Amino acid sequence: MIDFIRPTLSDLPAHPVEIAPPLPHGTINQYHAHMNRRHRATLEAIFARPVPSTIRWSDIESLFVALGAEVRERASSRVAVVLFGQVQVFHRPHPRPETDKGAVVAIRRWLDSNGVKP
C-alpha cells in the first residue's frame, strides 16, 4: 500500500539501509544493464497480468536497489524508497513476506511512469 503523504528528503532519517549509485534517466536498456536475472524476473512479475500475489517484498526491495534507489526504514513497517528524484513510502508486508496486489499495482504504475518496463 502506498501512503499518499509525500515526505521530502529532509524528513528521512540520516542512516540509509542500502545505497546504490543512481542510474541516469534515459532508455530502458540503462536500467536493465544493472539488473541480474532475479531482478528481471521480479520486474516481469510486477508487470504480469493478472496481478500476482506471490511476489516477495524482499525481491521488490532488491529490484529498487538495483535500479539505484536509496531504501530507508521508517516507523511502523514503512519503507521510504528514493528513486527517480521522488520519495515513495510503502508498507512492508507482515506477517507474510508476499506483497499484496494493491501495492504491486502501485509499484507497477510508478515504475511505468518513470520508463522502467520489463
Secondary structure as UniProt FT lines:
FT   HELIX           9..11
FT   STRAND          18..19
FT   HELIX           28..32
FT   TURN            33..34
FT   HELIX           37..46
FT   HELIX           57..66
FT   TURN            67..68
FT   STRAND          70..73
FT   TURN            76..77
FT   STRAND          78..83
FT   TURN            84..85
FT   STRAND          86..91
FT   HELIX           101..113
FT   TURN            114..115
//
